[in-house]
Each structure stands twice: as structure tokens, then as C-alpha cells.
Amino acid sequence: MGSQSKGKQETALIEIIIISAVTIAGFALQFVIGPLDFGILVFPVNFILGLVLLLSIPLKKPEALKKFGSGKVSVILLAIITVMAIYMGLVPGNDVKHSWPFAFVYLMCMVNLSLAIGKRVRKFRLKKDYGFILNHVGLLIFLLAAGPGSADMQRWFMTVTEGKTEWRGERSGTVDPVELPVAVTLLDFKMDEYPPKITLVDKKNGESQPVKRPHFLEVKEGNSGIISGWRVIVDSFAYKPMMAPVAVLTAVRESDKKEIRGKVSCGNYFQPFSILDTDERFCFAMTYPEPEKFSSHVEVFTKSGKEKKGLIEVNHPMTIGSWKIYQYSYDNVKGRDSETSVFELVHDPWLSTAYIGIVMIMIGSVTLLVKGGKRE
């Protein structure tokens, strides 16, 4: 028993040394050549890697390699991944996902999973093992798609004018458009805005008053409130298409009942703003309306012959084939009068593979739960 215990301790020590050595090698690469360029994993490299891991599952492995598929190694690797994930969440601006240490640990997780599946496959008993195999093979497929497969993901930005069809897109940071296999026709762009607000402004520095806790009044006809010692009433409010919002205010200073009345507007891309002076230093001004939501009614085509019509909103993309089209931006100068819409197009050829992995995980997990506690 003593020799067996000692052997297990030595095996565990060797596994820890191997994991530590590979992780340290990753840090060394990070220091010498910088972040990992995901471009080295694009097809067919990621496909070959996945094929090797999947096809090697039923093959007999050397004894030393088989030990790397143990549960202890899984726990150690998951602990390292968890620490890295916590670091990613707590430290802003980091790029852990594109670091060599993360890539090496991720690869070791996939190798460990492949070896663990191989152990069970070689002793496969259909009634007992199919849930485990489904669950773990699905997880391996998902890790392949989400990790190395993400190197094939492409992101493009496309600016489309109302009534026009656009086939060209640009990568972030580039200026040369490239023709894509998907086109977007912008049928209509719409924006809902929150009402603008009235505030008292120091004309010397543009700060709203009071400085530490500025007062704002939402611009709605008949609305009233106290702004820095003034009772302000919105007598009328007009906001017509292609025109700047305009409000007529009546303001009465509570300290001495001084009354002023006049128009206030934030202006727009072709109309100047207007203010209502209270004295030489302060004035009432209108803030710009903030967008509440914006969307595009589009028709999408692909070179393979697919067509789709619908509405694209922020966080509600349109999917066509292996493309997802997101509402990204618009003409910020014109705001709700924008006649152009900017879309982010994401092409992920491994997305279907990831879904297959997720479905296998779900089926396998349900099977394991149903069989839980039963003896074969």
C-alpha cells in the first residue's frame, strides 16, 4: 500500500511539473514575441488540430500520456483557467485570451479531455457509457469551435444609405472596402429619443448649475420644476422632422420674482442653438436628445441565393447563413434624421459546430442525470 501511495504521489508531482513547465513556456513566449496571433490558427490549422484530437481518441496511448487524462489533471487545469477568468473579469483592458499561457492551458484542457474520453471508449459499454461519451465529446467539440475555431471569425463594418444596396465592408482599422458574399439594402432607419432637458449653464465654463448636483428639467409641454432657484415652465415644445427641437420657457426667480421668457434650442447640424439669458453670466440651455433605441428595416441577400427581410436592432441581430448582422451605429451628426446606418457583420463558420457540441452536452447531461444513482 505504501509503494502504491508513493507511486501516486510521484505521478501527481510529474503531472504538476508538466503543467507548470508548459505554462511557464507560455509566459516565456509572451515575454519574447508578444501576444498570440490568432491568425496562425486559421483554417486548415484549427481543423487539423481538431481532427487529430478526435481521431486519436480510440487509439492506444503510452502509459505516461494516458496519466495526463486523469481527473486530477482536469482539476488543476480548470483551477488555472478559473484564475485567468477571474483576472480577465477584475482587471480592465487585459488581453488574456490572446496570451500564450492561456492558449497552452486551453490546449492542455482539450488534450486532457481527449485522453479521458479515450480511456472510456476503449472500455466502452453502451448502456453505461453513452451519456459520458456524449457529454465529453460534445464538450471537446465546443472547446474546439470556441477556441481554435474562433480564429476563422471575421468582423466587418458596412455603411448603408437608405434605398441603397451595399456589398462592401471594411475591417476595423482599415479604409479599403472589400466585397463580401452578403449584401444589405437599407429600407428605413428609425430612432426613438428621450426628451431633451433644460438646465442652467455657466457661460464661462459651460457647467450646469449647481456644479456638484446640477438640476435638469425634462422638456415636455406643460412640464415645470425648480432649476437652481428658478421656477421654469415649458410653455410649448416643437420637434419636427429635419428640424432642431425648440421650447418656449417662462422662468421666475423665486428670490425676487424676476420673470423672463424666450426660446431655447440645442440646435442641430444646420440650425444654430439658442439660449435664454438670466444675466451676463448664466443662461438656460437645452441638452441634445439622447437616443432611446434605433433600428434598421433591411433586406439581406447572399451570393448563394438566400434572401431575408426584417428589423435589426441593438442586441437583436439578424442571422442569415453563417452571418450575423448587428445594428452598430448611424450618422451621429444627423441623429434621428440619419439616412445611413452602420452594421457590424460577423461571420463565424464554426458556429454550427459549437451548437452541435452544446446539443451533445445537453443530451449527455440529461442522460447522466436520469441515470444518476442507478446501477448497471
C-alpha positions as CSV (number, residue, x, y, z in Angstrom):
1,M,0.0,0.0,0.0
2,G,2.9,2.3,0.9
3,S,4.5,1.8,-2.5
4,Q,1.2,2.4,-4.3
5,S,0.6,5.7,-2.4
6,K,4.2,6.8,-3.1
7,G,3.7,6.0,-6.8
8,K,0.5,8.0,-7.0
9,Q,2.3,11.0,-5.3
10,E,5.1,10.8,-7.8
11,T,2.6,10.6,-10.7
12,A,0.8,13.7,-9.4
13,L,4.1,15.5,-9.0
14,I,5.1,14.7,-12.5
15,E,1.7,16.0,-13.8
16,I,2.1,19.2,-11.9
17,I,5.6,19.7,-13.2
18,I,4.5,19.1,-16.8
19,I,1.6,21.6,-16.4
20,S,3.8,24.2,-14.7
21,A,6.6,23.8,-17.4
22,V,4.1,24.2,-20.3
23,T,2.5,27.3,-18.6
24,I,6.0,28.8,-17.9
25,A,6.9,28.2,-21.5
26,G,3.8,30.2,-22.5
27,F,4.9,33.1,-20.3
28,A,8.3,33.0,-21.9
29,L,6.8,33.1,-25.4
30,Q,4.6,36.0,-24.3
31,F,7.7,37.9,-23.0
32,V,9.8,37.2,-26.1
33,I,7.4,37.5,-29.0
34,G,4.4,39.2,-27.5
35,P,0.7,38.2,-27.7
36,L,-0.6,35.2,-29.6
37,D,-1.5,36.0,-33.2
38,F,-4.8,34.0,-33.7
39,G,-4.0,34.1,-37.4
40,I,-1.8,31.1,-37.0
41,L,-4.8,29.0,-36.1
42,V,-7.0,29.8,-39.1
43,F,-8.3,27.0,-41.4
44,P,-6.9,24.4,-42.1
45,V,-4.7,24.5,-38.9
46,N,-7.6,24.6,-36.5
47,F,-9.4,21.9,-38.5
48,I,-6.3,19.6,-38.5
49,L,-5.9,20.2,-34.7
50,G,-9.5,19.2,-34.1
51,L,-9.2,16.2,-36.4
52,V,-6.1,14.9,-34.6
53,L,-7.7,15.2,-31.2
54,L,-10.9,13.5,-32.3
55,L,-9.3,10.7,-34.3
56,S,-6.7,10.0,-31.6
57,I,-9.5,9.2,-29.0
58,P,-9.8,5.5,-29.8
59,L,-6.0,5.0,-30.3
60,K,-3.9,3.3,-27.6
61,K,-1.6,5.8,-25.8
62,P,1.7,5.4,-24.0
63,E,1.2,4.9,-20.3
64,A,2.8,8.2,-19.4
65,L,0.5,10.1,-21.7
66,K,-2.6,8.2,-20.5
67,K,-2.0,9.5,-17.0
68,F,-2.4,13.1,-18.3
69,G,-6.1,12.3,-18.9
70,S,-6.7,11.9,-15.2
71,G,-9.3,13.7,-13.1
72,K,-6.5,15.4,-11.0
73,V,-5.1,17.0,-14.1
74,S,-8.6,18.2,-15.1
75,V,-9.0,19.8,-11.7
76,I,-5.5,21.6,-11.9
77,L,-6.2,22.9,-15.4
78,L,-9.7,24.1,-14.5
79,A,-8.2,25.9,-11.5
80,I,-5.7,27.7,-13.7
81,I,-8.4,28.6,-16.2
82,T,-10.6,29.9,-13.4
83,V,-7.8,32.1,-12.0
84,M,-7.3,33.5,-15.5
85,A,-11.0,34.1,-16.0
86,I,-11.2,36.0,-12.6
87,Y,-8.2,38.1,-13.7
88,M,-10.0,38.9,-17.0
89,G,-13.1,39.9,-15.1
90,L,-11.3,42.1,-12.5
91,V,-8.6,43.8,-14.5
92,P,-9.8,46.1,-17.2
93,G,-8.0,46.3,-20.6
94,N,-6.3,42.9,-20.3
95,D,-5.9,40.6,-23.3
96,V,-5.5,37.2,-21.5
97,K,-7.5,35.4,-24.2
98,H,-4.8,36.2,-26.7
99,S,-1.9,35.3,-24.5
100,W,0.4,32.2,-24.9
101,P,-0.1,30.9,-21.4
102,F,-3.9,30.9,-21.9
103,A,-3.6,29.2,-25.2
104,F,-1.3,26.5,-23.8
105,V,-3.5,25.8,-20.8
106,Y,-6.6,25.7,-23.1
107,L,-4.8,23.2,-25.4
108,M,-3.9,21.1,-22.3
109,C,-7.5,21.1,-21.3
110,M,-8.5,19.7,-24.8
111,V,-5.8,17.1,-24.7
112,N,-6.8,16.1,-21.2
113,L,-10.4,15.8,-22.3
114,S,-9.4,13.7,-25.4
115,L,-7.4,11.3,-23.2
116,A,-10.2,11.0,-20.7
117,I,-12.7,10.1,-23.4
118,G,-10.2,7.6,-24.9
119,K,-10.0,5.8,-21.6
120,R,-13.8,5.3,-21.5
121,V,-14.0,4.5,-25.3
122,R,-11.6,1.6,-25.0
123,K,-13.7,0.0,-22.3
124,F,-17.0,1.1,-23.9
125,R,-20.2,-0.3,-22.5
126,L,-23.2,1.1,-24.4
127,K,-25.7,1.1,-21.5
128,K,-23.3,2.6,-19.0
129,D,-21.0,4.9,-21.0
130,Y,-23.1,6.6,-23.8
131,G,-24.1,9.5,-21.6
132,F,-20.5,10.2,-20.6
133,I,-19.3,9.9,-24.2
134,L,-22.0,12.3,-25.5
135,N,-21.3,14.8,-22.7
136,H,-17.5,14.8,-23.0
137,V,-17.2,14.6,-26.8
138,G,-19.7,17.4,-27.1
139,L,-17.6,19.5,-24.7
140,L,-14.5,18.8,-26.8
141,I,-16.2,19.8,-30.0
142,F,-17.5,23.0,-28.3
143,L,-14.0,23.9,-27.0
144,L,-12.5,23.3,-30.5
145,A,-15.2,25.6,-32.0
146,A,-15.0,28.3,-29.3
147,G,-11.1,28.3,-29.1
148,P,-9.1,27.4,-32.3
149,G,-12.3,27.8,-34.4
150,S,-12.7,31.5,-33.4
151,A,-9.6,32.3,-35.4
152,D,-11.8,32.0,-38.5
153,M,-14.3,34.5,-37.2
154,Q,-14.4,37.7,-39.3
155,R,-15.9,41.1,-38.4
156,W,-16.8,43.7,-41.0
157,F,-18.4,47.1,-40.8
158,M,-20.8,48.2,-43.5
159,T,-22.3,51.7,-44.0
160,V,-25.6,51.7,-46.0
161,T,-27.7,54.6,-47.2
162,E,-31.5,54.4,-47.3
163,G,-32.7,53.0,-50.5
164,K,-29.3,51.7,-51.5
165,T,-27.8,48.2,-51.5
166,E,-24.2,47.7,-50.3
167,W,-22.0,44.7,-50.8
168,R,-18.7,46.2,-49.5
169,G,-17.5,46.1,-45.9
170,E,-14.4,47.3,-44.0
171,R,-12.4,45.7,-41.3
172,S,-11.9,47.7,-38.1
173,G,-8.9,49.9,-38.5
174,T,-8.8,49.7,-42.3
175,V,-10.1,52.1,-45.0
176,D,-10.2,49.8,-48.1
177,P,-13.6,48.3,-48.6
178,V,-13.8,44.6,-49.7
179,E,-16.8,43.0,-51.5
180,L,-18.5,40.5,-49.2
181,P,-20.7,37.5,-50.0
182,V,-23.6,39.2,-48.3
183,A,-25.3,42.5,-49.1
184,V,-27.7,44.8,-47.2
185,T,-30.4,47.0,-48.5
186,L,-31.5,49.7,-46.0
187,L,-35.2,50.2,-46.4
188,D,-35.7,52.6,-43.5
189,F,-33.8,53.8,-40.4
190,K,-35.7,54.8,-37.3
191,M,-34.7,56.3,-33.9
192,D,-36.6,57.0,-30.7
193,E,-35.1,59.6,-28.5
194,Y,-35.6,60.6,-24.9
195,P,-36.9,64.2,-24.5
196,P,-34.1,66.9,-24.2
197,K,-33.6,68.6,-20.9
198,I,-33.4,72.2,-19.7
199,T,-30.6,73.3,-17.4
200,L,-29.0,76.5,-16.1
201,V,-25.5,76.9,-17.6
202,D,-22.5,79.0,-16.6
203,K,-21.5,80.7,-19.9
204,K,-17.9,81.0,-18.8
205,N,-17.2,77.2,-18.5
206,G,-20.3,75.5,-19.8
207,E,-21.0,73.8,-16.4
208,S,-24.6,73.0,-15.4
209,Q,-25.8,74.5,-12.1
210,P,-25.4,73.8,-9.2
211,V,-22.0,72.4,-10.1
212,K,-22.0,69.4,-7.8
213,R,-25.6,68.4,-8.2
214,P,-26.9,70.1,-11.4
215,H,-30.7,70.4,-11.9
216,F,-32.4,69.3,-15.1
217,L,-36.0,69.6,-16.3
218,E,-37.4,67.2,-19.0
219,V,-38.8,69.2,-21.9
220,K,-42.5,68.3,-22.3
221,E,-45.2,70.9,-22.9
222,G,-46.7,72.0,-19.6
223,N,-43.8,70.5,-17.6
224,S,-42.5,72.6,-14.7
225,G,-39.8,72.4,-12.0
226,I,-37.2,74.2,-10.0
227,I,-33.8,74.8,-11.6
228,S,-31.2,76.4,-9.4
229,G,-33.6,78.8,-7.7
230,W,-35.8,79.4,-10.8
231,R,-39.2,78.0,-11.4
232,V,-39.3,77.0,-15.0
233,I,-42.4,76.2,-17.1
234,V,-42.3,74.7,-20.6
235,D,-45.0,76.7,-22.4
236,S,-44.6,74.9,-25.7
237,F,-42.3,72.4,-27.3
238,A,-41.9,71.5,-31.0
239,Y,-39.6,68.9,-32.6
240,K,-40.4,68.4,-36.3
241,P,-38.5,66.1,-38.7
242,M,-35.3,67.6,-40.0
243,M,-35.7,70.5,-37.5
244,A,-34.0,71.1,-34.2
245,P,-36.1,70.8,-31.0
246,V,-37.4,74.2,-29.8
247,A,-39.0,75.0,-26.4
248,V,-40.6,78.3,-25.2
249,L,-39.9,78.8,-21.5
250,T,-41.2,81.0,-18.8
251,A,-38.8,81.3,-15.8
252,V,-39.5,83.1,-12.5
253,R,-36.7,83.6,-9.9
254,E,-38.1,82.7,-6.5
255,S,-35.9,85.1,-4.6
256,D,-37.2,88.3,-6.2
257,K,-39.9,87.1,-8.7
258,K,-38.0,88.3,-11.7
259,E,-39.6,86.8,-14.8
260,I,-38.0,86.0,-18.2
261,R,-39.5,84.3,-21.3
262,G,-38.0,83.1,-24.5
263,K,-37.0,80.3,-26.9
264,V,-34.4,77.6,-26.1
265,S,-33.0,75.1,-28.6
266,C,-30.0,72.8,-28.7
267,G,-29.7,73.3,-32.5
268,N,-28.8,70.6,-35.0
269,Y,-26.5,70.0,-38.0
270,F,-27.8,73.1,-39.9
271,Q,-29.7,75.2,-37.3
272,P,-27.8,77.2,-34.6
273,F,-28.6,76.7,-30.9
274,S,-30.4,79.4,-28.9
275,I,-30.3,80.2,-25.2
276,L,-32.3,82.2,-22.7
277,D,-30.1,84.6,-20.6
278,T,-30.8,85.1,-17.0
279,D,-28.0,87.6,-16.6
280,E,-24.5,88.3,-18.0
281,R,-23.1,85.0,-16.7
282,F,-25.9,82.4,-16.6
283,C,-28.4,81.2,-19.1
284,F,-30.9,78.4,-19.7
285,A,-29.8,75.9,-22.3
286,M,-31.2,72.7,-23.8
287,T,-29.3,69.4,-23.9
288,Y,-29.2,67.2,-27.0
289,P,-31.8,64.5,-27.1
290,E,-30.3,61.1,-26.2
291,P,-31.1,58.1,-28.3
292,E,-33.5,55.6,-26.6
293,K,-33.3,53.0,-29.3
294,F,-32.6,52.8,-33.0
295,S,-33.2,50.2,-35.6
296,S,-33.0,49.5,-39.3
297,H,-35.5,47.8,-41.6
298,V,-33.4,45.9,-44.1
299,E,-33.4,43.3,-46.8
300,V,-30.4,41.0,-46.9
301,F,-29.0,38.9,-49.8
302,T,-26.2,36.4,-50.1
303,K,-24.3,35.3,-53.2
304,S,-25.5,31.8,-52.6
305,G,-29.1,32.9,-53.2
306,K,-30.5,33.4,-49.7
307,E,-32.8,36.4,-49.0
308,K,-34.2,37.7,-45.8
309,K,-36.2,40.8,-44.8
310,G,-36.6,42.1,-41.2
311,L,-35.7,44.6,-38.5
312,I,-32.2,44.8,-37.0
313,E,-32.0,46.5,-33.5
314,V,-29.2,46.9,-31.0
315,N,-28.8,43.4,-29.3
316,H,-31.2,41.9,-31.8
317,P,-29.1,40.9,-34.8
318,M,-30.3,39.2,-38.0
319,T,-28.9,35.8,-38.9
320,I,-28.5,34.6,-42.5
321,G,-26.5,31.5,-43.1
322,S,-23.3,31.7,-41.0
323,W,-23.5,35.6,-40.9
324,K,-24.9,37.7,-38.0
325,I,-25.7,41.3,-38.8
326,Y,-25.7,43.7,-35.8
327,Q,-27.0,47.3,-35.6
328,Y,-23.8,49.2,-34.8
329,S,-24.2,52.9,-35.4
330,Y,-25.7,55.7,-37.6
331,D,-24.9,59.3,-38.7
332,N,-24.3,60.8,-35.3
333,V,-24.4,64.3,-36.7
334,K,-28.0,64.0,-38.0
335,G,-29.2,61.8,-35.2
336,R,-32.8,60.7,-35.8
337,D,-32.7,62.3,-39.3
338,S,-29.9,59.9,-40.2
339,E,-30.3,58.4,-43.7
340,T,-27.4,56.0,-43.2
341,S,-27.0,53.0,-40.9
342,V,-23.8,51.3,-39.9
343,F,-23.8,47.5,-39.4
344,E,-21.4,45.0,-37.9
345,L,-21.3,41.8,-39.9
346,V,-19.8,38.8,-38.1
347,H,-19.0,35.6,-40.0
348,D,-18.4,32.5,-37.8
349,P,-18.1,29.3,-39.9
350,W,-17.7,27.3,-36.6
351,L,-20.9,28.5,-35.0
352,S,-22.9,25.4,-36.2
353,T,-20.2,23.2,-34.9
354,A,-20.4,24.9,-31.5
355,Y,-24.2,24.4,-31.5
356,I,-23.7,20.7,-32.2
357,G,-21.3,20.4,-29.2
358,I,-23.8,22.2,-27.0
359,V,-26.6,19.9,-28.0
360,M,-24.5,16.9,-27.3
361,I,-23.5,18.3,-23.9
362,M,-27.2,18.8,-23.1
363,I,-28.3,15.3,-24.2
364,G,-25.4,13.7,-22.3
365,S,-26.0,15.8,-19.2
366,V,-29.7,14.9,-19.2
367,T,-28.8,11.2,-19.7
368,L,-26.3,11.3,-16.8
369,L,-28.9,13.0,-14.5
370,V,-31.6,10.4,-15.4
371,K,-29.2,7.6,-14.8
372,G,-27.8,9.1,-11.6
373,G,-27.7,6.6,-8.8
374,K,-28.7,3.7,-11.0
375,R,-26.5,0.6,-11.1
376,E,-26.0,-1.2,-14.4
